[in-house]
């Protein structure tokens, strides 16, 4: 049988090209089960190549079970292959998904939608500036840990994470956020989103009630929905979540008390204590997401709810995505001691552990004080840009919008007055090369008011001023 196997100098090793051609001929049905292959000498002459390459291709097919050799007879296609294989179009099988699989398939990752072309004045709020980060110092620390790493250090690590990093996080949070913990309660995760996923797996059965701020962080909602939870929207006002409107019974309450996402409200002490009292009555767990609590501009950052918890009901989440850079994918959760073993086991089941070398480098970065120096620089830069933004809003939008959430974090919200369409307003801003982001997608219940989230950490002063001027034109 004559075989047409396309060969090229740029197609890789000849034996691999011959192997691929023969394999495809078998799988397509050109060769049927029990069909005899040409001898290696015959095929080498047909293709004009060395017999050695053909021998290597046959050996590979034989090793993988595509063909069998018969002494003194030749090489034949194995039983059950070739035209005897079930036929299909390569992707039409209808495979059943679990409930979680169906929920995951319907989930659009946050921030995955990209504009046709980036807009110049982009008030993105999901990312913080990286211009103040000491990359050269970080590279030196990371390379030092790479060079000195022993073979043991390159093996699997503890599921809960590097002890050095857990100790450094405990010390830092004790000083900066009044978090009370020891390293046995710290679980290192691949960002706070993984922490949420682990919490849902550990704490929820399908149908369990979960209380969410409304509006709220969309990533939390998606995790709880995928877990089959029944979501209860708890209204947010100028002081954050109202504990008086919490459901009588819920397994979890998810809150962002230091800078409510997205409105920016700060939960006062009285409400924090009331929330903890509710958790005690309901037998519930409070998940405190402190996603940008390091950035506060009027006085010191508020202390954590976790530090007020005397019963072990608060799971505290933190991330380095906002303070260092998102690609690092390092976050942490502080679990009550009663839950720490479950979180450690769940982390091991999910992915064994988070990358060890980056953990060791980050531990040194924190322990040497470099992290806190970086935070001070970032706070100064963010504070200046916040001031520029507020001045520009006062000058260009005065009387046409209300501002909330400007006391901390790296975004605020402007609420246009009067009747206006969020979608139309975003489109008019985009037509002026300005990217702004609507708040409606953060609500479980229909949004009662149009709001725009304005991030400012990645914009230059001049860009902020010009972007707000153009936004003023869009608002009209």
Secondary structure, DSSP 4 states (H G I P E B T S, - for coil): --------TTSS-HHHHHHHHHHHHHHHTSS-TTPBPPPHHHHHHHHTS-HHHHHHHHHHHHHHTSEEEETTTEEEEPTT-GGGSPP--SS---PPPPHHHHHHHTPPPTT----SS--SEE---S----TTS-HHHHHHHHHHHHHH--TGGGS---TT--HHHHHHHHHHHHHHT-----GGGEEEESSHHHHHHHHHHHH--TT-EEEEEES--HHHHHHHHHTTPEEEEEEEETTEE-GGGS-S--SEEEE--SS-TTT-----HHHHHHHHHHHHHHT-EEEEE-TTTT-B-SSSPPPPSGGG-SSS-EEEEEESTTTT-GGG--EEEE--HHHHHHHHHHHHHHHS---HHHHHHHHHHHHTTHHHHHHHHHHHHHHHHHHHHHHHHHHHHTTTEEEE--SBSSEEEEEE-SS--HHHHHHHHHHTTEE-EESGGG-SSPPSS--EEEE-TTS-HHHHHHHHHHHHHHH-
